[in-house]
Amino acid sequence: MVPSSLPSLPVLRGGPLSVGSSVAASAYASPRVHEGYAPEVIAGCMAMASPPVPAATAGCSAPVMPAAGPAPAAQPCAPATAAAAQSKLLAVSPALPSAMSRPVWSLEDYSISRRLYKGSSSAVYKATCLHSGIAVALKVYFLNRLPVNVVHMLKREIEIHSQLVHKHVARLYGAFLDDSQRVVLVQEFAARGDLFHVMQRLGGRMPPEHVAELVMRPFLEALSYLHSRGICHRDIKPENVLFTTDWRLLVADFGVSINLHHERAVTRAGTEGYMAPEVERCPLKAEPQENKDKPQLAYSTAVDIWAVGCMAYELMVGFPPAIARAQQDSQAAAAGSVGGFVASQMTAAALHFPASIPQTARDFVMAALAADPTERPTAAQLLQHMWLLQAAAAQATRRAAVATAAEVQVTSPIPMPVPLAMSAAAPQMVAV
């Protein structure tokens, strides 16, 4: 748990209106993030100066480089000094690698190789843990530059993210507050970057079978895990889906996530184009506790399912779905019913699907985009959707064919069906 001393400091999230927590450079620079705070709060966040590169310790370099540039050879840092004893450990992952375990955490424990991102109140660096040799991403916040509402969000992000342990969730190894009043999040490094940029390098969209097997299945496994713990992500989009060197998918950026077991979700949070209608109806706010006493505004993890439908559509078609909105029914909105509001705000407009999109994939998207949140399937139910089951069966058939061909050592003049994977060298679909 995060020590109680942090609530008196600022908590947070990322983008034009906030600060993100993903571990790849492109995942921090998304222009599509929206956090539901009043304009004057947003303006205050944007006016804050970006934090400088952490001061290099003796013998330790911290060069500032663009994310796309080559990383210079990391120079060894001295081990943590007595000054590091002033730092305060805020949280540690229950699955922390033993080589990273230590009683005192400090920036001196890392050799910083390059800056991945610079925002209005935070910066992200690629670094190497000197104790373990593990590559990490360091996200650094200066508390004296953060408004109270952002501190609230940061505290919540640390509390939620540090306790998540799943193979498809980016790991938050730990978080600490140093003697310079900097909060440092030590996160798993995702070398391949985010899904949005992978998709761009693939030409802007992906074949439906690849979306199903390489993205939707592992993503929904992670989402089912989150929802089983009461965690609503609230900012699902391709920019917040990362890949490791071996193309293992990771769900990232818990900056606006919320634990529904602990508090009511009543905030307009997330990214335009991915917000469920029941999220869009929530008002902007200036303080963390605003509207918490209004149960009629509350929404559930079904908002994540809506975003899954948007993401699946975008991956296959090349852009997010354009959902038609009906004219507001003030009486339905005043009634306070989520179902009533959604029915008045959203029309069941038929989305356009290219002919190449199979009916099962269309059904998957439309089920996730049900106007009434109570009619949307859960993440666990979507894992059993016919689209994913058929894709898994096809993948198993391809693998079996490859295994059989290798076993009998037969060369066929006709190309054999093969399983799909990402190339280790570049984001293109290849046989394995």
VOBA-189049 format. One record per residue (C-alpha): residue number from 1; x, z, y. Coordinates in steps of 0.1 Angstrom, whole numbers. Layout:
N
pos; x; z; y
NUM; X; Z; Y .
...
***
This chain:
432
pos; x; z; y
1; 0; 0; 0 .
2; 10; -6; 36 .
3; 20; 27; 53 .
4; -6; 40; 77 .
5; 18; 37; 106 .
6; 14; -1; 107 .
7; -22; -1; 119 .
8; -11; 11; 153 .
9; 10; -21; 155 .
10; -4; -57; 153 .
11; -18; -76; 118 .
12; -21; -116; 114 .
13; -25; -154; 104 .
14; -14; -190; 114 .
15; -20; -222; 133 .
16; -31; -231; 168 .
17; -52; -199; 169 .
18; -32; -178; 146 .
19; -1; -176; 124 .
20; 2; -187; 88 .
21; 21; -172; 59 .
22; 29; -201; 36 .
23; 64; -206; 23 .
24; 71; -243; 30 .
25; 79; -257; 64 .
26; 49; -281; 65 .
27; 25; -253; 55 .
28; 33; -235; 87 .
29; 29; -264; 111 .
30; -6; -275; 103 .
31; -27; -285; 133 .
32; -59; -279; 113 .
33; -61; -241; 114 .
34; -89; -223; 131 .
35; -93; -185; 135 .
36; -124; -171; 150 .
37; -113; -152; 180 .
38; -125; -156; 216 .
39; -107; -181; 238 .
40; -90; -154; 259 .
41; -75; -139; 228 .
42; -63; -173; 216 .
43; -48; -181; 250 .
44; -28; -148; 248 .
45; -14; -157; 214 .
46; -4; -191; 225 .
47; 13; -178; 256 .
48; 37; -156; 237 .
49; 73; -168; 234 .
50; 86; -177; 200 .
51; 109; -152; 184 .
52; 146; -161; 183 .
53; 166; -165; 152 .
54; 174; -130; 138 .
55; 208; -119; 150 .
56; 234; -128; 124 .
57; 252; -99; 108 .
58; 290; -97; 106 .
59; 301; -127; 86 .
60; 266; -141; 82 .
61; 255; -173; 98 .
62; 219; -181; 109 .
63; 219; -217; 120 .
64; 187; -232; 136 .
65; 179; -265; 120 .
66; 148; -287; 117 .
67; 130; -284; 84 .
68; 140; -319; 73 .
69; 177; -315; 80 .
70; 202; -307; 54 .
71; 210; -270; 48 .
72; 245; -260; 56 .
73; 265; -240; 32 .
74; 254; -204; 34 .
75; 281; -180; 45 .
76; 282; -146; 27 .
77; 267; -117; 44 .
78; 280; -81; 44 .
79; 258; -58; 23 .
80; 232; -37; 42 .
81; 248; -13; 65 .
82; 238; 22; 76 .
83; 217; 7; 104 .
84; 194; -8; 78 .
85; 184; 27; 68 .
86; 162; 27; 99 .
87; 140; 0; 83 .
88; 107; 10; 67 .
89; 95; -6; 35 .
90; 58; -16; 39 .
91; 50; -31; 5 .
92; 67; -43; -27 .
93; 53; -66; -53 .
94; 45; -49; -87 .
95; 63; -79; -103 .
96; 94; -77; -81 .
97; 125; -92; -99 .
98; 147; -62; -109 .
99; 177; -78; -92 .
100; 158; -76; -59 .
101; 149; -40; -63 .
102; 165; -16; -38 .
103; 156; 15; -18 .
104; 164; 0; 16 .
105; 154; -35; 28 .
106; 171; -52; 57 .
107; 177; -87; 72 .
108; 213; -80; 63 .
109; 203; -85; 27 .
110; 199; -122; 32 .
111; 220; -152; 40 .
112; 199; -174; 63 .
113; 205; -211; 59 .
114; 180; -227; 82 .
115; 148; -223; 102 .
116; 117; -238; 86 .
117; 92; -232; 113 .
118; 88; -217; 147 .
119; 54; -205; 160 .
120; 41; -187; 190 .
121; 48; -152; 176 .
122; 67; -158; 144 .
123; 94; -178; 127 .
124; 101; -187; 91 .
125; 136; -191; 76 .
126; 149; -203; 43 .
127; 173; -177; 30 .
128; 191; -164; -1 .
129; 188; -128; -13 .
130; 224; -115; -16 .
131; 215; -90; -43 .
132; 198; -115; -67 .
133; 208; -150; -55 .
134; 171; -159; -54 .
135; 160; -183; -27 .
136; 133; -169; -5 .
137; 113; -176; 27 .
138; 116; -150; 54 .
139; 87; -148; 78 .
140; 96; -127; 109 .
141; 72; -112; 134 .
142; 80; -93; 166 .
143; 54; -66; 169 .
144; 57; -62; 206 .
145; 46; -98; 210 .
146; 14; -95; 189 .
147; -20; -85; 201 .
148; -39; -57; 183 .
149; -62; -80; 164 .
150; -32; -99; 150 .
151; -16; -67; 139 .
152; -48; -59; 120 .
153; -46; -93; 103 .
154; -9; -88; 94 .
155; -15; -54; 78 .
156; -44; -69; 58 .
157; -23; -99; 47 .
158; 5; -76; 35 .
159; -19; -53; 16 .
160; -36; -82; -2 .
161; -8; -106; -8 .
162; 18; -81; -21 .
163; -5; -70; -49 .
164; -12; -105; -62 .
165; 6; -115; -94 .
166; -3; -149; -109 .
167; 18; -179; -119 .
168; -1; -201; -94 .
169; -1; -177; -65 .
170; 30; -177; -42 .
171; 47; -143; -46 .
172; 51; -119; -17 .
173; 81; -100; -30 .
174; 80; -74; -2 .
175; 76; -66; 34 .
176; 95; -43; 57 .
177; 97; -32; 94 .
178; 132; -30; 108 .
179; 146; -9; 136 .
180; 141; -38; 160 .
181; 103; -37; 154 .
182; 103; -69; 134 .
183; 80; -72; 105 .
184; 96; -93; 78 .
185; 77; -108; 49 .
186; 99; -119; 19 .
187; 81; -147; 1 .
188; 87; -170; -29 .
189; 103; -202; -17 .
190; 84; -234; -26 .
191; 111; -262; -25 .
192; 87; -291; -29 .
193; 66; -284; 1 .
194; 28; -286; 4 .
195; 2; -308; -12 .
196; -8; -324; 21 .
197; 26; -340; 26 .
198; 29; -348; -11 .
199; -4; -367; -9 .
200; 9; -386; 22 .
201; 40; -396; 3 .
202; 18; -409; -25 .
203; -1; -432; -1 .
204; -28; -408; 12 .
205; -47; -401; -19 .
206; -44; -395; -57 .
207; -62; -409; -88 .
208; -91; -386; -99 .
209; -75; -378; -132 .
210; -43; -365; -114 .
211; -64; -345; -90 .
212; -82; -329; -119 .
213; -53; -320; -141 .
214; -24; -315; -117 .
215; -42; -298; -88 .
216; -77; -286; -95 .
217; -71; -269; -128 .
218; -41; -247; -118 .
219; -57; -242; -84 .
220; -90; -230; -98 .
221; -71; -207; -123 .
222; -55; -190; -93 .
223; -88; -189; -73 .
224; -107; -174; -103 .
225; -80; -147; -104 .
226; -84; -140; -66 .
227; -122; -139; -68 .
228; -121; -115; -98 .
229; -102; -91; -75 .
230; -127; -95; -46 .
231; -103; -116; -26 .
232; -117; -144; -5 .
233; -90; -168; 7 .
234; -109; -184; 36 .
235; -83; -211; 44 .
236; -82; -234; 14 .
237; -68; -269; 22 .
238; -39; -291; 10 .
239; -14; -276; 35 .
240; -18; -242; 18 .
241; -11; -255; -17 .
242; 26; -255; -24 .
243; 49; -268; -52 .
244; 81; -253; -66 .
245; 111; -273; -78 .
246; 95; -279; -112 .
247; 61; -288; -96 .
248; 44; -255; -104 .
249; 14; -252; -80 .
250; 12; -222; -58 .
251; -17; -210; -36 .
252; -3; -197; -4 .
253; -12; -184; 31 .
254; -32; -152; 29 .
255; -32; -147; 66 .
256; -70; -148; 69 .
257; -79; -136; 34 .
258; -102; -106; 30 .
259; -109; -81; 3 .
260; -147; -81; -1 .
261; -145; -49; -20 .
262; -133; -32; 12 .
263; -149; -49; 41 .
264; -176; -74; 51 .
265; -167; -110; 58 .
266; -184; -119; 91 .
267; -157; -139; 109 .
268; -155; -176; 118 .
269; -121; -181; 100 .
270; -104; -211; 84 .
271; -99; -247; 92 .
272; -124; -272; 107 .
273; -135; -296; 81 .
274; -132; -270; 54 .
275; -154; -242; 67 .
276; -186; -236; 48 .
277; -217; -237; 69 .
278; -222; -200; 66 .
279; -188; -195; 81 .
280; -193; -219; 109 .
281; -224; -200; 120 .
282; -204; -168; 126 .
283; -196; -160; 162 .
284; -161; -158; 178 .
285; -148; -123; 184 .
286; -122; -104; 203 .
287; -118; -72; 182 .
288; -114; -68; 144 .
289; -145; -47; 140 .
290; -169; -69; 159 .
291; -200; -79; 139 .
292; -191; -57; 109 .
293; -224; -40; 113 .
294; -244; -72; 109 .
295; -250; -78; 72 .
296; -270; -109; 79 .
297; -238; -127; 89 .
298; -219; -117; 57 .
299; -207; -144; 34 .
300; -191; -144; -1 .
301; -164; -161; -21 .
302; -187; -191; -23 .
303; -171; -202; 10 .
304; -139; -209; -10 .
305; -158; -230; -34 .
306; -171; -252; -5 .
307; -135; -257; 6 .
308; -125; -266; -30 .
309; -151; -294; -28 .
310; -137; -306; 5 .
311; -102; -306; -8 .
312; -111; -324; -41 .
313; -129; -351; -20 .
314; -100; -355; 4 .
315; -74; -358; -24 .
316; -94; -386; -40 .
317; -107; -404; -9 .
318; -80; -398; 17 .
319; -99; -377; 42 .
320; -122; -346; 42 .
321; -159; -352; 37 .
322; -181; -358; 67 .
323; -210; -334; 62 .
324; -241; -343; 83 .
325; -255; -313; 102 .
326; -292; -310; 110 .
327; -305; -298; 143 .
328; -304; -260; 145 .
329; -336; -242; 135 .
330; -335; -212; 158 .
331; -362; -194; 138 .
332; -342; -197; 105 .
333; -310; -186; 123 .
334; -328; -156; 138 .
335; -342; -146; 104 .
336; -306; -138; 94 .
337; -308; -154; 60 .
338; -277; -172; 49 .
339; -298; -195; 27 .
340; -322; -201; 56 .
341; -295; -208; 81 .
342; -277; -232; 58 .
343; -309; -251; 50 .
344; -315; -255; 87 .
345; -279; -265; 95 .
346; -268; -287; 67 .
347; -284; -318; 52 .
348; -277; -329; 17 .
349; -263; -361; 30 .
350; -249; -384; 2 .
351; -212; -386; 6 .
352; -195; -420; 2 .
353; -174; -423; -29 .
354; -152; -453; -37 .
355; -162; -471; -68 .
356; -130; -458; -85 .
357; -143; -422; -84 .
358; -160; -414; -118 .
359; -195; -398; -118 .
360; -181; -365; -132 .
361; -157; -362; -103 .
362; -186; -369; -78 .
363; -207; -343; -96 .
364; -179; -317; -93 .
365; -176; -323; -55 .
366; -214; -322; -49 .
367; -218; -290; -69 .
368; -191; -273; -48 .
369; -207; -286; -16 .
370; -242; -272; -24 .
371; -257; -262; 10 .
372; -270; -229; -4 .
373; -240; -207; -13 .
374; -260; -191; -41 .
375; -262; -225; -58 .
376; -225; -232; -58 .
377; -207; -226; -91 .
378; -179; -200; -94 .
379; -143; -209; -98 .
380; -145; -199; -135 .
381; -175; -222; -139 .
382; -158; -251; -122 .
383; -129; -247; -147 .
384; -154; -256; -174 .
385; -168; -286; -155 .
386; -170; -318; -175 .
387; -146; -336; -151 .
388; -118; -311; -157 .
389; -125; -309; -195 .
390; -124; -347; -198 .
391; -91; -348; -179 .
392; -76; -321; -201 .
393; -87; -339; -232 .
394; -72; -372; -220 .
395; -40; -354; -212 .
396; -39; -338; -246 .
397; -44; -373; -262 .
398; -16; -387; -242 .
399; 8; -359; -253 .
400; -2; -363; -289 .
401; 4; -400; -287 .
402; 39; -395; -273 .
403; 47; -368; -299 .
404; 35; -391; -327 .
405; 55; -420; -314 .
406; 86; -399; -312 .
407; 81; -384; -346 .
408; 78; -418; -364 .
409; 103; -434; -341 .
410; 81; -465; -337 .
411; 86; -489; -308 .
412; 55; -507; -297 .
413; 53; -539; -276 .
414; 22; -523; -260 .
415; 28; -494; -235 .
416; 18; -462; -251 .
417; -5; -438; -232 .
418; 16; -409; -219 .
419; 9; -376; -203 .
420; 12; -373; -165 .
421; 35; -352; -144 .
422; 53; -352; -111 .
423; 87; -368; -109 .
424; 114; -342; -105 .
425; 130; -364; -78 .
426; 101; -376; -58 .
427; 63; -371; -56 .
428; 52; -399; -78 .
429; 33; -398; -111 .
430; 55; -404; -141 .
431; 53; -401; -179 .
432; 67; -370; -196 .
***
